[in-house]
């Protein structure tokens, strides 16, 4: 019975590790999708008058993706205190999310993109940010698939070898 339990643990450990890695990647991908929705929403909301950032945060907290509701709540709470500029608040809130460093660098440009008074320039900047973020998301997906297959395959192979050696 002890050998059977050991064999089960040896085989299940890599599968649990793979599941944890997959769930972390899925959360990151969903967060990136929510930020892409933010960029699309922002580009659609730009009108002749500039939409204020606190108002945008309020609307996105109410209508936006569920993954980012805590992000918007934290952002609105800090904006209400008015102790720091929006860029600093935005950057500190971004670092609290599960994003890659490249995605954070792309999204750090968002506050500067929506500060202009030229709506066409804002739309153009938001489209560029959206395109760069989509490319980063696709690159992360490709590298995850490749690494996941390799890592999981190696772990399962090692587990089978260990099981053969032990029994």
C-alpha positions in Angstrom: 0.0 0.0 0.0 2.9 2.4 0.8 4.4 1.7 -2.6 1.1 2.5 -4.3 0.8 5.7 -2.4 4.3 6.7 -3.3 3.8 5.9 -6.9 0.6 8.0 -7.0 2.4 10.9 -5.4 5.3 10.6 -7.8 2.9 10.7 -10.8 0.5 13.4 -9.5 3.1 15.9 -8.3 4.1 17.0 -11.9 0.4 17.2 -12.8 -0.4 19.4 -9.9 2.6 21.6 -10.7 1.4 21.8 -14.3 -2.1 22.7 -13.2 -0.8 25.5 -11.0 1.3 26.9 -13.8 -1.6 26.7 -16.2 -4.0 28.5 -13.8 -1.4 31.3 -13.2 -1.0 31.7 -17.0 -4.8 31.8 -17.5 -5.2 34.5 -14.9 -2.5 36.6 -16.6 -4.1 36.1 -19.9 -7.5 37.1 -18.6 -6.0 40.2 -17.0 -4.4 41.2 -20.3 -7.7 40.7 -22.1 -9.4 42.9 -19.5 -6.7 45.6 -20.1 -7.3 45.3 -23.9 -10.9 45.8 -23.2 -10.0 48.9 -21.2 -8.0 50.3 -24.2 -10.9 49.6 -26.6 -13.4 51.1 -24.2 -11.2 54.2 -23.7 -10.8 54.7 -27.5 -14.6 54.5 -27.9 -15.3 56.9 -25.1 -13.1 59.7 -26.3 -15.3 62.5 -27.5 -14.9 66.2 -28.2 -14.5 66.9 -24.4 -11.9 64.9 -22.6 -13.2 62.2 -20.4 -11.6 62.6 -17.0 -9.6 59.8 -15.6 -11.5 59.5 -12.3 -14.8 59.3 -14.2 -13.3 56.6 -16.5 -12.2 54.7 -13.5 -15.6 54.9 -12.0 -17.4 53.7 -15.2 -14.9 50.9 -15.7 -15.4 49.8 -12.1 -19.1 49.5 -12.7 -19.2 48.3 -16.3 -15.7 46.8 -16.9 -14.3 43.3 -16.7 -14.7 41.5 -13.3 -11.0 40.7 -13.2 -10.2 44.4 -12.9 -12.8 45.6 -10.4 -10.4 45.4 -7.4 -7.8 47.3 -9.5 -10.3 50.1 -10.3 -11.5 50.3 -6.7 -8.0 50.7 -5.4 -7.3 53.2 -8.1 -10.4 55.3 -7.4 -9.6 55.2 -3.6 -6.1 56.6 -4.2 -7.4 59.1 -6.7 -9.9 60.4 -4.1 -7.0 61.1 -1.7 -5.2 63.2 -4.3 -1.9 62.8 -2.6 0.0 61.7 -5.7 -0.2 62.3 -9.4 -2.3 59.9 -11.5 0.8 58.4 -13.2 2.3 57.3 -9.9 -1.0 55.9 -8.7 -1.5 54.0 -12.0 2.0 52.6 -12.1 1.8 51.4 -8.5 -1.6 49.8 -9.1 -0.2 48.0 -12.2 2.6 46.5 -10.3 0.1 44.8 -8.0 -1.4 42.9 -11.0 -0.1 39.6 -12.3 1.4 41.0 -15.5 4.7 40.5 -17.3 7.3 43.3 -17.1 6.8 44.0 -20.9 3.0 44.3 -20.4 3.6 46.7 -17.5 5.9 48.8 -19.6 3.2 49.0 -22.3 0.4 49.9 -19.9 2.5 52.5 -18.1 2.1 54.7 -21.2 -1.7 54.8 -20.8 -2.1 57.9 -18.5 0.1 59.9 -20.9 -1.9 58.7 -23.9 -5.2 60.0 -22.6 -4.0 63.4 -21.4 -3.9 65.1 -24.8 -6.7 67.4 -25.9 -6.5 66.1 -29.5 -9.0 63.2 -29.7 -7.4 61.8 -32.9 -4.0 61.7 -31.2 -5.6 59.9 -28.2 -7.3 57.4 -30.4 -4.0 56.8 -32.3 -2.0 56.3 -29.1 -4.6 54.0 -27.7 -4.6 51.9 -30.8 -0.8 51.6 -30.7 -1.0 50.6 -27.0 -3.7 48.1 -27.8 -1.7 46.6 -30.7 1.5 46.4 -28.6 -0.4 44.7 -25.7 -2.1 42.3 -28.1 1.4 41.3 -29.5 2.7 40.8 -26.0 -0.3 38.7 -25.1 0.2 36.5 -28.2 3.9 36.2 -27.4 3.2 35.1 -23.9 0.7 32.5 -25.1 3.2 31.1 -27.6 6.0 30.9 -25.0 3.7 29.4 -22.4 2.5 26.6 -24.8 6.1 25.8 -25.7 7.4 25.9 -22.1 4.4 24.1 -20.7 4.7 21.1 -23.0 8.5 20.8 -22.4 8.3 21.3 -18.7 5.4 19.0 -18.2 6.8 16.3 -20.4 10.2 16.4 -18.6 8.5 16.2 -15.2 6.4 13.3 -16.2 9.3 11.5 -17.8 11.3 12.0 -14.6 8.4 10.7 -12.5 8.1 7.6 -14.6 11.9 7.0 -14.4 11.8 7.5 -10.7 8.9 5.1 -10.4 10.7 2.5 -12.5 13.9 2.9 -10.4 12.0 2.6 -7.1 9.8 -0.4 -8.0 
